[in-house]
Amino acid sequence: PNSTLRQWIAVESDSSDVTKRSDLHRMMDMTAEKLRLIGGSVEMVDVGTQTLPNGSSIALPKVVTARFGEDPSKRTVCVYGHVDVQPAKKEDGWATDPYELTDIDGNLYGRGASDNKAPVLAWIHTVEVYKDLPVNVKFIIEGMEETGSNGLDDMIVAQKDSFFSDVDYIIISDCVWLSKRPALTYGTRGNCYFFAEVEGPKKDLHSGVYGGTVMEPMTDLIGILDKLISPSGKILIPGIREAVAHLSDEEWKMYQDIEFDLESYKREIGLSQLMYSNKVDLLAHRWRHPTVSIHGIEGAFSSPGTKTVIPAKVIAKFSIRQVPNMDPAMVEKQVTDYLHSVFAKRKSPNKLNVTMVIGAKPWLADPKHPLYEAGKAAVKRVFAVEPDLIREGGTIPIARSFQDVTGKSIIMLPIGGFDDGLHSQNEKISRYNYMEGTKLFIAFLHEVSQMEKH
């Protein structure tokens, strides 16, 4: 099965780089062709164009859908995946060519190996090995996931009563295990991303000539950013912490049972101290508590060397990960009101403008749902262990879109390893996870076919 993966990895399907758009189109064609080859009824759905910063527009990659089996007496599952990748260059610090699949010690290295090309192929191999599928299987494979899934939401809405009408369950395998133990994922955090802009003088000023006579936008901006979060990690924006769902005793017990080693987590990051020193607190703050992260300041001087400048306008970029029961529209109001009130106390003549540019909601499933029981049974069958039930600290907005639009139950069934290096240098999937992961998918389809009809 490595030969197809090798061909797929060789395509630089980087959705963020418009100069690679032809590669991305080719990747979608290859995906459609592979699904046709194994007997799927395949369509390539046009989801329109993307407007570029210069005002011109470029075609979005088509979304590939496929159908295997139309037996009304069987359940129907829909597998979601993506075949676009994050950017990668050898000189970023890769040990191998990121676009040439390289097998070292049972690990298959290449950009997109774990996120998400091998999992997509594992699902394709799963359908391929069944002589008679125990359930009907549909695929929806996109090529813009890494840049926000442009066009996909509209397509889901448009196909709600056609493609999705007979789907019972949706499976997403665009995530990884937490440790060496297989996992089922039942929740993700959302994300609200903000720009806070402070504008002062009409142009940049010389700090020798003007320093000491003007209130500097950069000073204002750093002053208000410092009021977002305390050194111990406490979010200072009123209303945010109050909105977080209560941690039940049962949930605490679930976290307690999860296999997770704090020491190796620290080693992996390269830090001697974390925000919390016990497993439950750490996992809870990684999965079910909101965060504030400050990502950067646009307009500030950031090149090497010295420059004595007072920037006239600076824009801070920060984000707040969303958890149940937070509502992005409410968070937008809380953050905006709070920053304006903090700014007002500075009595500065500069102008503050706060905007929210992304408002993605969290997603949460019921880990007691029969779909998760089927997942547990499949993991037990293949790996002979109980899976960890985990949540994801990052955001997979499409899960929430599927749930809100189609109303179907969703399971996240990862096969990637915790050390696969998604979005990082030397991304890989282990041969073991790829092979056993395919067996897991095969076993899972069998278990789903055995579920009680609801």
Disulfide bonds with the S-S distance in Angstrom:
none
